[in-house]
C-alpha cells in the first residue's frame, strides 16, 4: 500500500533494523515501546484486519506464530512474553497493516 508505513519498512524505503526476516515476515523493534522489550512481527503481505484473512493470509499469520517461539532466545524473551494484535480504532490499532506485538523482558502488569 502506497501510504502504509509498514509496507515502506518492508520494502526498505524506510530503514529499520531487522532482527529477523524471511520471505513472509520481518521482526523489528517498536519505536514507542510499552515494555522493556517490545518487538513487532510484520507480515510482508498488506492487510489490516483479521477479518480480511483468506486462506493465503491465514497461512502467513500461521507462519508468524510458528516462527515467533523460535526467536525467544534471540530476542531475550525466554522468561515469557505477551502477544498482542490490535484490531481497529477502538482496539488501539494505529497502523492499519496487521502486525503482532511481542512484549517482554520484565514482569508485565495484569490488565
Secondary structure, DSSP 8 states (H G I E B T S, - for coil): -TT-HHHHHHHTSS----SEE-SSEEEEE-TT-SSSEEEEEEESS----GGG--HHHHHHHHHHHHHHGGGHHHHT-TT-EEEE---TTTTT--SSS-EEEEEESS-----
